[in-house]
């Protein structure tokens, strides 16, 4: 899957996922992509860095103590067996 930043002729910016660049090209040519704000089907790709869904996400970075980062709001070091 790949996500593209899109913009309609009225200037609304949005993003949409596609299976491939070829799928985007086919849907754009068939006017099958509509702006979620106004429904305009005249959309173009905006300049953006490509983002591809590779499936698995990267592991959480280690915190200063070497345990997984405390993204859940609870310090993992406090819960580690001593």
N, C-alpha and C positions, 0 to 999 in steps of 0.2 A: 504494500500500500504506500501511496505517496500523497502528500497534502500540498495543495497549491493555494497561494493567496490570490484571490480574485477581486475584481472591481467591476461594478455595473456602469453603464453609461451615465447614470445619475450620481455616481461617485461613492456609492456604498461599498465598503470593503468587507469581505468575508472570506472564509477558507472552506475548502471542501476536499474530502479524501477520494482518491481514485485508485483503481487496481494498477494502473500504469499510465504513462504519458499518452499511449495510444488510445486508452479509454477516454482520457480528457479530450484529446483532439476530436474523437468521434462525437462525443456529447456536445462539445462546443460547436462543431459544424452543423449538428442537427438542432441547435438551439434548445438543448435538453438540460441546460444548467440555468436555474433561475435564482436571482438575488432573493435571499430570505426576507429582506426588508421591504422591497417594493415589487418583486416578481418580475423585474426586467430580465429578459433572456439574452440581452446583448452584453456579454461579459468578456473580460480579457484577463489574462494572468498579470499580476503585479510582479515587479522585481522582488525576489525573496530568495533566501537560502533554502535549498531543497531539504525537506525533512522526510525521512523514510522510516516507516514502522518496521523494525527488524524483528519484532516478536518479543523476545525476553528483554526485560529492562536490566540495566546495570545494577550491581549490588550497591547498597548504601555505602557512602564513604565512611571510613573509620573516624571516630572522634579522637580528641587529644589523648584519651586513655587507651586507645587501641580497639575498643569495642565499637559496634555499629553506632553511627550518629544517632542522636536523640531526637529524631524527627517526630516521633509520636508524642513528645512532650514529657516523657519519663526518662530520666537518666538511666541508661543501661548499666552503668558502673554501680549504682546503688542497689541494683537487683542481682548483681553477679554473686555467685557463692564465694565465700571467703575462706 
